[in-house]
Amino acid sequence: MKVSHALLIFFPFLFCHVSKAQVTGDFRTVTDGDWSSTSTWETFDGSTWNAASGIPTSSTAVFIQDGDSVVLSGNSSCKDLHLNADLGTDVGRLNCQSFTLAVYGKLRTYTGSHGTIPGTSVTGTNNHADFIKTGTGKIQITGTTRDVTSAGEWGVP
């Protein structure tokens, strides 16, 4: 009898999955721009997106949206990096130039129109040469886990 009650309580959790929804403090691009400029970003306050008063840090997730390109002008960091893979006429998503972007979480590509956060995860990243430009810079995965991506959220098209 005790075992069956434990199973009834535990069973629903078997079908739960991790949500990619935005959380308080997340950043998303509002336009093309410099990573270190607050005018490039909006932040989520738990219910709405607002003009940013700061820039992303190692504890905040970043969504670079469809149609937006971000350029590093100094070493920068974020927790999770979500890049929209729908590259049309825009030039790319991220240009590191000669700087380092330290990612303290995971990489993810998604699809969805501007303003659609978190979008839908996609397996293939965009293979356009300008999707991510590193120049002499780099994206450095920093942290305590070996999991850089989750299944179905990054890959080669």
Summary of the structure (lengths in Angstrom):
residues: 157
radius of gyration: 17.3
end to end distance: 51.1
largest distance: 63.8
contacts: 458
relative contact order: 0.17
helix: 11%
strand: 27%
